[in-house]
Amino acid sequence: MIRIMIRAGLALALLLSAGIAPAAAEQLIVSLSNHRVLVTSSFTGEHLVLFGTIEPDAPRGPVRNNYDVVVTVTGPATSLRTRRKERIAGIWINNASRQFVNVPSYLAVLSNRSLEGITDETQRRRLQIGLDNFILKQRVGPDFADTVPDDPFRAAFVRIQTDAGFYREDAAGVTFLTPTVFRAEIPLPSTAPTGSYAVDAMVFSRGELIVQGNSALEVVKAGFEQFVATAAHDYGLIYGLITALMALATGWFASVVFRRD
Amino acid sequence: MPVNIFLILGMGLLVGFVSGMFGIGGGFLMTPLLIFVGVPPAVSVASVASHVAASSFSGALSYWRKNAIDLALGFMLLGGGLIGTALGVWLFTALRALDQLDLVISVLYLLLLTSVGFLMMVEGLRAIARARFGNPVPLRRAGMHNWMHGLPLKVRFKRSKIYVSAIPVWLIGLSMGFLGAIMGIGGGFILVPMLIYFLRVPTATVIGTSMVLTLVTMAAATVMHASTNHLVDAVLALILMVGGVTGAQFGARLGQRMRGEWLRLLLGVLVLAVGIKFAVDLVARPAEPYSIRVEETAP
């Protein structure tokens, strides 16, 4: 009899503890307007839209209303070398260099307000939020490491990539349509590198990360552009022969059209 | 490449016009112009090569119809020319890996254009002064022989009526092929004087023959650059070609109406100006001292 009572008590306690446990947080559902971007000869860049809704995990679960969202989009990894010109004997010569290894060819950090306002520096660093905190691996001597954000090579790298439209940080890139529904505009430049892109959305509330969601998209070259790009790279010899023949044809054509004798 | 298509076409027309006016290939103006509007030097050189091939083929065809080409001499120049082109493309690739290609292209242009431009300008001014003050100094009549005629391995070229050693012929071909591959120039403006001065090639065949060399070395350079460095931009090249050959027709018409010495003075000033621009760019503090290049091979 006592045994039964203990059992019942345990069951009750379990039931209670389940009930009063901190509600599993909200869940995030994201959806991209387009998962496949075709780069054709008329491609002048595109804005993709990411929609997201923040929902309670269980029906009637608690929903907060002070959400912040950071969306990080990373393009295919690439290795780049940054060179610095230095004045040697009066002229500017490429001298020191730093290799950036497997860094994203495209990197956009979009948020609904300034990253400093969303969460503190420790969190930003831990979650790699923002261009300053995203780890850009560099070959420094024998080691691979990222440097401080104001390292001259790193700063120049980010600056050049930003000027080219490949990197960006936009504190107005995410807008809330309702307190729980947001949209983020992902701008892809006309020179967007081809390959697969990862889209990672993080929802914060009062400086704490509460839920994450992700999606992916692919940029592919299509049609004539694709043909020319592959031909130039994979069939260099044939590409060169065709270009040379094209030159001869143009020259011959001109000599026929403009013949004066 | 984010460069305006109409800008490129306009530049093609303009350079074509100038090249038609002066009877030159125009590569030494086209490549710098592309570099100045922001096309990477390596891509400019590789793509202009095909443009030069087009314009020299067009020229060579019309000289062929006039029977003004010494094929035997052309083939021997080509022997050296193709070796030089291969060497040039090899050096181009090696310098690119060291990130020093742009510097070498700029320095070569600076040296070549300022010296050639200066000489042309001085020569043009002298000719004008002579014409104005009416005491025509007879052109120093070149002797029938110079030291080059003492070299061994002599060959007779019937069409040009010359009997010269094969060594300078091969060397001239080699140097032109080499410069052409690195700088994206046909080099007619250096080649023609060299052929006249060193080999005594008569005016009847010199231009046609030089065009044969330019045509083949530049076509070869296009193929080699495309297969090793993947830098040839066929679309850019086609726009340049179309603009170039069209502009050349109008330039040629104007050129025929201008006095020779004024033409040379004008060309000298133009060449010198482009050379000085290279000098300024090398010495001036760059707006962005850093540059980024995609590594061909990821580690």
Interface residues (C-beta under 8 A of the other chain):
Chain A: T78 S79 L80 R81 T82 R83 R84 K85 E86 R87 G90 I91 W92 I93 N94 S97 Q99 V101 N102 F153 A156 F157 R159 I160 Q161 S190 T191 V228 A232 H233 G236 L237 Y239 G240 L241 I242 T243 A244 M246 A247 L248 T250 G251 W252 F253 A254 S255 F258 R259 R260 D261
Chain B: P2 S50 H51 A53 A54 S55 S56 F57 S58 G59 A60 L61 S62 R65 K66 D99 Q100 D102 L103 L215 M218 A219 A220 T222 V223 M224 H225 A226 S227 T228 H230 V232 D233 A234 V235 A237 L238 M241 V242 V245 T246 A248 Q249 L282 V283 A284 R285 P286 E288 P289 Y290 S291 I292 R293 V294 E295 A298 P299
